[in-house]
């Protein structure tokens, strides 16, 4: 594995561009690891409606970045006390949604530091029942990005201030507050260390696990490519916020795979526009699925027929098709 040095950059737009650039442009014969620390920012999941996830007035008043990432899952808060890791490997269907597989080296190093860390649920690392890390994945079809956060010394009070935490998420977790569910790694360490020391300890542990581990520094030409991707994508309002569609049908439901939110514009009985949002994880873009439904009559038989041969697990993970169809078109006060 090759560790890619991000040269201490803390701009979230640049770091996310670097991550994607490595996945799309670097030699596919190697696996890569990237660490980065971001300035205060909210990182939005690929399928989420940004304006409904953030406290816009608060983030503007406090100069907090808002950036969308390429992977699914929910919105997360980053600051200088949060260490982010990213494993970039060849696409492997057996590792897709297998968060235990790629977080295992991180969990092993945390255990060596004396933390009773374990992977719980679909994508969280917990210590003594407290979440200290969340993870997500993205596939280009050829390469996979498996990345996550490590709460080391984050200002946890800012999580609730900057995010609009939905009641459905709070209810599903069985807790009353975000602060009660999360903790910093530094709280569990017997000896006080800095986040940079923690980063080095992680690297040392990962190096010890792989004798062929090496460090790589990007060339000026490669950095130019990263900057271009940042300017074309991650700096744009269209990518980070986008335009939520006009709609006259709105539905929201929490499934086993995560929360789904659908907005449908129906005109003259036809689905003119349909957008699916949420904190779910999927291999394929839901834009592809949306396209299969747009233009159809907004009735259950038409939706059932369009989805008959569609494998919904590619878009959401393990979801029941009949339940999903009922979600799109069923008796509901929002219809």
N, C-alpha and C positions, 0 to 999 in steps of 0.2 A: 504493500500500500504506500501511496505517496501523500505526504502531508503538504498542502499548499498554503504558503504563508500569505496572509492578507495584508501584511505590512502595517498592522495597527489601525487600519481604517475603521471608523465607527459610523459612517454614513450608511443607514440601512438600505437605501436605494442602490448604493454601490456594492454592498455585500451580497444582496440578493441577485444583482446582475452578475457578479463574479461567480456565484454558485451555479447559475444557469449557463453561463459561458463555459465553465468547466465541463458541465454535463453534455453540452452540444458540440464543443470544439476540441476538447482535449483528446489525446490518444486513447482509443477504446481498449487498448491492451492492458491498461492499468486501472486499479481502483484508487480513489482519491478521498482524502479527508480534509475538511476545512473547518477551522474555528473562527468565530468572529463575535465581537461585542458591539452592540448598537447604541447610539444615542437614544434618549427617551423617544419611544415610537410605539405605535400600534401596528402589528403585522396582521393583515386581514387574510382569511382563508380564500382560496380561489373562487369558491361558489357563494360567497356571502355578499349581502347588500351593505356596503360600507356605511352609509348614512344611518342605518338602523343598528349598527354595532358600536358606534363611537359616540362619546359625549362631545359633540362638535365645538360647542362654546368653550368647554374646558381645555380641549387640546389646542385650540387657537390661542387662548389666553396664556398657555404654558409652553408654546412652541414645540409641541409633540408631533413628530412625523407620523404620517399615515401611509403605509405602503402595502400593496397586495402582493402575496407570494404566489408561486405557481402550484403549490400543493393545496389539498383540501383541508378540512378541519376548521376549528374555530379561531376567533381573533385572540391574539395574545399581546401582552404588554412587555416591551423590552426596555432596559436601561443599562447603565454602565455596570450594574451588579448582576447582569444576566449573561452567561456564556452560552453561545449557540454552537452546535456541532452539526456537521453535514457529511454523510457518507455518500459517495457517488460511485455507483457500480454499474455493471452490465445489467440490463433488464432480465429478471428471473421471476417467472410467474410463481414459483414456490416461495419467494421472499416478499411478494406483493401483499401488503397488509399484515405481514409478519413482523410486527414491531419488536418482538422479543429477539428476533434474529439479529437485527442490526444494532439494537441498544445493548446487547449482551456485553460487548467490550467495555462500554461505559459503566454498566452496572457492576461488572467485575472490579473495575478500578475504584468505584465508590466503596465497594465492600472492603477492598484493601486499605482504604482510608478509615475504616472502622464504622462505616454506615451500613445499617441493615436495609439495604436498598433492594427493591423487587419491582418487577413489571406487573402492573395490575390493570385490569380492564382492557380496553382496546388500544390505548396508546400512552398510558401514564406510568411514570416511575414514582414510587412512594417510599418514604422512610417514616416508620412509626405512624402509618396511616395518613401522613401528610404528603401532598403532591409536591415534588421538587422538579419534575420534568414532564413535558408533553411532547409528542412526536407526530410527524406527518410524512407523507410520501408523495412523489410525483414521478411519472414515467414518460419519457419521450417516445417510447416504443422500442428504443435501442438501449437507453441508459435510464437508471433510476436514481432519484435524489431521495435519500432517507435522512430527514433532519429533525432536530429537536432543540428544546431549550433546557438549560440547566440554571435554576434559580439559585444563585450563590449568595448574593447580598442585595437583592432587588428591593426597591421601596414598594412593599406590598400594598401600602395604602393607596398608591397611585393606580393600581389595577382596577379597583372599584371606581375611582374618580374618572379615569379616562375611558372606561368601557361602559356600555349599556348592557349590564348583565340581565339576560332574560329570565323571567320568573320560571319558565318551563325548565330551564337548565338547573336552577336552584332546587326546584321540586324534585327533579330526576336524581339529583345527587343526595337528596335527603338532608341538606344543610341549609342554614339560614344566611350564610354569607360566604363570599369568596375567600376572605381572610381566614376563615375557620378551616378551609380545606387545603390551603397551600402553606409552604414553609420554605425558608432558605436553607441551603446546604450548610452554610456557616453556623447555623443554630445547633447542628449536630456534631460539629468537629470539636475534638478535645483541645486542639491547639489552634489559636487564631492565625489565619493566613490571609493574604490578599487574593483577589481573583486571578491575578497574573501568576501567583504561586500555584494556585489551584489548576490553572491551565497547564502549567509546566508538569505538575504531578500527573495529570491525565495523559499528557503526551509521553511522559516517561513510562507510564504503565502500558500504553499502546505500543510504544517502541519495543518494550520488553516482550510483548506478545508476538511480535513479528520481526524477525531478524532482518528482513529485506526492507523494512520501513525506511523511507528517506524523505527529505524536505526539498520542496521546489519553490523557486521564486519566479514569478511571471516576467517575461521579457517586456520591454517598452511597447512592442507591437501588440502583444497580448493585452496589456493594460488599455491600449487604445481601443481594442475590440470590446473590452468590458465597458469602457466609458460610452462607446457608441450604443451598446445595448441599453445601458442605463438611460441615456438621453431619449432613445426611441421608445422605450417601454416604461421603465420604473419611475421616470420623472414626470410622466403624463397624467393628467387628471382622468383621462378616459380609462386608463388601466387601473388606477388606484381607487377611483370612485365609480366611474362608468355612469350610464344613464339607466335608472330603473324604468321599466316599461310602464306605459299606461295600462291600467287593468280595471276590470269590473268583477273579477273573481279573485279572491285572496284566500289561501288556505295554509295552515301551519299545523304540523303534527310532529311529535317526537317518535321516531321509529327506533328499533334496536340499533340501526346503523348510524343514528344521529338525527338531528333536527332537519326537517324538510320544510321549505317555504316556497309555495308556488304562486305566481302572478299570471293570470290569463286575461287577455283581451279578447272578448267575444263580440263579433259584429255580424249581424244578419245570420246568426246561428253557427258561424264558422270561427275556428280558433285563428285569429289574426296574429296574435303574438303570445308566446308562452315562455316564461323564464322560471327556472328552478334554482333556488338558492338553499344554503344550509351549511352545516359543519360536518357533513359526511365525507368519506374518503372513497374515491373511485379511480379506476385505471384509465377510463376514457372520459373525454370532456362531455358534460351534460348538454352542451350546445348541439352535439350530434343527435341526442335523444329528443331535444326540443324540436329540431328540424323535422323529425318523423311525425310529429303531432300537429305542427302548424299547417293551416289550410284545411284541416279536417272539420267535419261537423262536430260541434261540441255535444256529443252524446256518448253514452257508455259503449254501445256496440262498435262505433267507429274507433274509439280508443282501444278497446279490447282487440279488434282486428289489427290495428297498427302495431300493437305490442306483442302479438301472438308469438312471433319467432325471435323477439328481442330478449337478450340475456341482460336483465337489469343489474345483475351483480357486477357487470363491467363498469357501471356508472356509480353504484352506491354501496357495493358489498352485498352481503346476504340479506336481501329484502324480499318479502312475499309479494308476488305480482298482483294478486287479487286485492290485497290490502292497498297497494300503491294505486291501482285503478280506482278503487273506492275513494281514495284520498283525492285524486284528480277530479272525479265526478261522482258525487254521492250527496245524500241529503245533508245540507249544511246551511247554517244561518248566513254564511258568507256568499252563498250562491243565489 
